[in-house]
Amino acid sequence: MGMLDGLLSQVTGNVDVDTLAAKVGLTPDQVEQAMTALGQAHGQPGDTVATAADNTGIEPNKLQDIVSHIGGEGALGQFAGLLEGQEGGIGGMLGGLKSKLFG
C-alpha cells in the first residue's frame, strides 16, 4: 500500500489507505481497488463513480465517500493523472497493481 499512500499524499494531505478505509468502512485492499478504479474511470466517458462501481462491485455511495475524503473531483483528477504517468514512471510502476486488481 505504500505506493498508493505516496500517490495519495501528493493529492491530499494526511490521508493514507488505512485511514481512508476506516473512514469509509472498507478494507484497505478495497480502498486500493476503489482508488485505482476511480482513477481509471475519471478519464472515461460517463459517470466516474458509476463506472468504478461497475468495475469493482463496491457500492457507489462508498466510492463517493472516498472521492469526498480525498478532496473531491479536482483531487481525483490529480490522482488520475498520477496513475497515468509516463511509461516507466508512476504509471509503469502501477501497471502491476492494476493487473492484480483487474486481472
C-alpha positions, 0 to 999 in steps of 0.5 A: 500500500505504500505506493498508493499512500505516496500517490495519495499524499501528493493529492491530499494531505494526511490521508493514507489507505488505512485511514481512508478505509476506516473512514469509509468502512472498507478494507484497505485492499478495497480502498486500493481497488476503489482508488485505482478504479476511480482513477481509471474511470475519471478519464472515461466517458460517463459517470466516474463513480458509476463506472468504478462501481461497475468495475469493482462491485463496491457500492457507489455511495462508498466510492463517493465517500472516498472521492469526498475524503480525498478532496473531491473531483479536482483531487481525483483528477490529480490522482488520475493523472498520477496513475497515468504517468509516463511509461516507466514512471508512476504509471509503469510502476502501477501497471502491476497493481492494476493487473492484480486488481483487474486481472 
